[in-house]
Amino acid sequence: MGASLATMKPIYAKSDNEEIIVRMSYKQAHRYVDEFVSAGKNAGISVKAQVIDGNSNASAKKMSHYSRNADLVILAQPDPSKDNFQRLQDFSQEVILLSGRPVLFIPYIGISKLGYKKAMIAWDGTPAASRSLHDAIPLLATTDETIILIVESKKQQEFKRDLLVEDLVEHLSHHNINASIKKVRPGNNNVATTILNQIVENGIDLLVIGGYGTPTLKQKIFGGVSATLLSSMSVPVLMSH
C-alpha cells in the first residue's frame, strides 16, 4: 500500500499564500498516488494507495494506523536541505513510535539497486536492538552475509553487559542467516561515526539499528547515535521501536 501526504509544501511552490499552497499540496499528493498505482500495474503488482491529510501529528497517527496491517513501512530519509525537513522528521519519529511496525528509511540521495547482499546489525544487546533485528529477519535471510557489529565504547565497557553475541549468531543460523561478529573500538570517534565508517569499509548495503523513545513522554528518538546515522545515512536503515 502506498501513501502520500497531502499537506507537504511542494518544492516548486513559489507562493506564500496558504490557500494556494494547500491546493498545490493536494494536487501533488494525488499525482504521487496515481504514479504509484500506475507503476504497480506496469510491474504486474496489485497495489493500493491513498492520500493522507492533516498536520504532522495527525497525519503520522493516520499513517501509523494504516501501517499496523503492513509487514514493513518504507519512508524516505528527511532531506535537511528541504523546507519540509522538520515536518518529515517529526512525522517519521511518530510513525516509528506509534505504528508498531519496522520502518525502512531510504536515503534521500537514492539507491542504485534493490535487494541486499551484505547487512550490518548495530548490536548493543538492548530490547530495541533485538526488536529491530527480529523485524529485519525476512530481509537478512536474503543476504549473502550479515555482520553483527559491536562498538566497544567506554559506556559499553562500563556496563560490562553480556551481549550473548555467540548465541545470537547461532540463533540467526536457524533462519539461514550467515552471520559473523565484528568488534571495534571507536578510538577518538563517537559510536555513530564508527558505525558509518564500518558501513563503508565493509561494503554494507543495509543497516539494522534500534529505535528509542517513549510515546507517552514524546521523547525524541532522533538523538545521539540514531540522529547521526539517519542524517548521514548512505544505505537503507531499518529501525524498530
C-alpha positions in Angstrom: 0.0 0.0 0.0 1.3 3.5 -0.9 0.6 6.7 0.9 1.2 10.4 0.1 1.0 13.3 2.5 -1.5 16.0 1.3 -0.1 18.8 3.4 3.5 18.9 2.2 4.6 22.1 0.6 5.7 21.3 -3.0 9.4 22.2 -3.5 8.4 24.2 -6.7 5.9 26.3 -4.8 6.7 30.0 -5.2 3.7 31.4 -3.5 3.4 32.1 0.3 -0.4 32.2 0.1 -1.6 29.4 2.4 -4.7 28.6 0.3 -2.7 28.3 -2.9 -0.1 26.1 -1.2 -2.8 23.8 0.2 -4.3 23.3 -3.3 -0.9 22.6 -4.8 -0.1 20.2 -2.0 -3.3 18.2 -2.5 -2.7 18.1 -6.3 0.9 16.9 -5.8 -0.2 14.2 -3.3 -2.8 12.8 -5.7 -0.3 12.9 -8.6 2.1 10.8 -6.5 -0.6 8.3 -5.7 -1.6 8.0 -9.3 2.1 7.4 -10.3 2.5 4.8 -7.6 -0.6 2.9 -8.7 0.5 3.1 -12.4 4.0 1.8 -11.5 2.4 -1.1 -9.7 0.2 -2.0 -12.6 3.2 -1.8 -15.0 5.1 -4.2 -12.8 2.2 -6.6 -12.6 1.7 -5.9 -8.9 -1.7 -5.3 -7.2 -1.3 -2.2 -5.1 -3.4 0.3 -3.2 -2.6 3.9 -2.4 -4.3 6.8 -0.7 -3.7 10.4 0.3 -3.2 11.2 4.0 -4.1 14.7 5.1 -3.6 16.6 8.4 -0.7 18.3 10.1 2.4 16.4 11.2 0.9 14.9 14.3 -2.5 14.0 12.7 -1.0 12.6 9.5 1.5 10.5 11.5 -1.3 9.0 13.6 -3.2 8.1 10.4 -0.1 6.7 8.8 0.6 4.6 11.9 -3.0 3.3 12.0 -2.8 2.1 8.4 0.7 0.7 8.9 -0.4 -1.8 11.5 -1.7 -4.1 8.8 1.7 -4.0 6.9 4.8 -6.0 7.2 7.1 -3.1 6.7 6.9 0.7 6.5 9.1 2.4 3.9 9.9 6.1 4.4 12.2 8.5 2.6 15.0 9.9 4.8 14.2 13.5 5.6 16.4 15.8 3.5 17.9 18.6 5.8 18.2 20.9 2.8 14.4 21.0 2.2 11.8 23.2 3.8 9.8 20.2 4.9 12.7 18.6 6.8 11.4 19.2 10.3 7.9 18.2 9.3 9.2 14.9 7.9 11.5 14.4 10.9 8.6 14.7 13.3 6.4 12.6 11.1 9.0 9.8 10.9 9.5 9.8 14.6 5.8 9.5 15.4 5.4 6.6 12.8 8.2 4.7 14.4 6.8 5.2 17.9 3.1 4.6 17.1 2.9 2.1 14.3 4.4 -0.9 16.0 6.0 -1.9 12.7 9.6 -1.8 11.5 10.5 1.3 9.4 12.9 1.1 6.5 14.5 4.5 5.7 15.7 5.0 2.1 18.4 7.6 1.6 17.2 10.8 0.0 20.1 10.5 -2.4 18.5 7.3 -3.7 19.8 3.8 -4.0 21.5 2.2 -7.1 19.9 -1.2 -6.7 17.2 -3.1 -5.0 17.9 -6.1 -2.7 20.6 -6.5 -0.1 23.7 -8.6 -0.3 25.6 -7.6 2.9 23.9 -6.3 6.0 25.1 -4.9 9.3 23.4 -5.1 12.7 24.5 -2.5 15.2 24.2 -4.7 18.3 24.3 -3.5 21.9 22.1 -6.1 23.4 19.2 -3.8 24.2 15.5 -4.6 23.7 15.3 -2.0 20.9 18.2 -3.7 19.0 16.6 -7.1 19.5 13.3 -5.9 18.2 14.9 -4.3 15.1 16.9 -7.4 14.4 14.0 -9.8 14.6 11.8 -7.5 12.5 14.6 -7.5 9.9 15.0 -11.3 9.7 13.0 -11.6 6.4 15.4 -9.1 4.8 18.5 -10.5 6.5 17.6 -14.0 5.2 18.0 -12.8 1.6 21.6 -11.5 2.2 24.8 -13.4 1.5 26.4 -12.1 4.7 25.4 -10.3 7.9 27.9 -8.6 10.2 27.0 -8.2 13.9 28.9 -5.1 14.8 29.7 -4.3 18.4 31.3 -0.9 19.2 33.2 -1.3 22.4 32.7 2.2 23.6 33.6 3.3 27.1 29.9 3.3 28.0 29.6 -0.3 26.8 32.6 -1.4 28.7 31.4 0.3 31.9 28.1 -1.6 31.8 30.0 -4.9 31.2 26.8 -6.3 29.8 26.9 -9.9 28.4 25.7 -9.4 24.9 25.3 -13.1 24.2 26.5 -12.4 20.7 27.7 -16.0 20.1 24.2 -17.2 20.9 22.8 -14.6 18.5 25.0 -16.0 15.7 23.6 -19.5 16.4 20.0 -18.1 16.6 20.3 -16.4 13.2 21.7 -19.6 11.7 18.4 -21.2 12.4 16.9 -18.6 10.0 19.5 -19.4 7.3 21.3 -16.2 8.0 25.1 -16.3 7.7 26.2 -14.0 10.5 29.7 -13.1 11.8 30.8 -11.0 14.7 33.0 -7.9 14.4 34.1 -5.9 17.5 35.7 -2.5 17.1 36.9 0.2 19.4 35.8 3.8 18.4 39.1 5.4 19.3 38.6 9.2 19.0 35.3 8.7 17.1 31.8 8.5 18.5 29.7 5.4 18.1 27.7 6.7 15.2 30.8 7.8 13.2 32.4 4.4 13.9 29.3 2.6 12.5 29.3 4.8 9.4 33.0 4.1 8.8 32.3 0.3 9.2 29.5 0.6 6.6 32.0 1.9 4.0 34.8 -0.4 5.0 32.7 -3.5 4.7 30.6 -2.6 1.7 27.4 -2.7 3.6 24.1 -2.1 1.8 21.6 -2.4 4.8 21.9 -1.3 8.4 19.7 -2.5 11.2 19.5 -0.4 14.4 17.2 0.0 17.3 14.9 3.0 17.8 14.4 4.6 21.2 11.8 6.7 22.8 8.6 6.7 24.9 5.4 7.7 23.0 3.7 8.9 26.2 6.6 11.2 27.1 7.1 12.3 23.5 10.8 11.7 23.9 12.9 12.3 20.8 14.3 9.1 19.2 16.3 11.1 16.8 19.0 11.8 19.3 22.6 10.6 19.7 23.5 7.7 17.6 20.2 7.4 15.8 20.3 11.1 14.8 23.7 10.9 13.3 23.0 7.7 11.4 19.7 8.9 10.0 21.1 12.3 9.0 24.2 10.8 7.4 23.0 7.5 6.1 24.3 6.3 2.7 22.5 3.0 2.8 18.9 2.0 3.8 18.4 1.8 7.6 15.8 -0.4 9.3 14.7 0.7 12.7 12.0 -0.5 15.1 10.7 0.6 18.4 
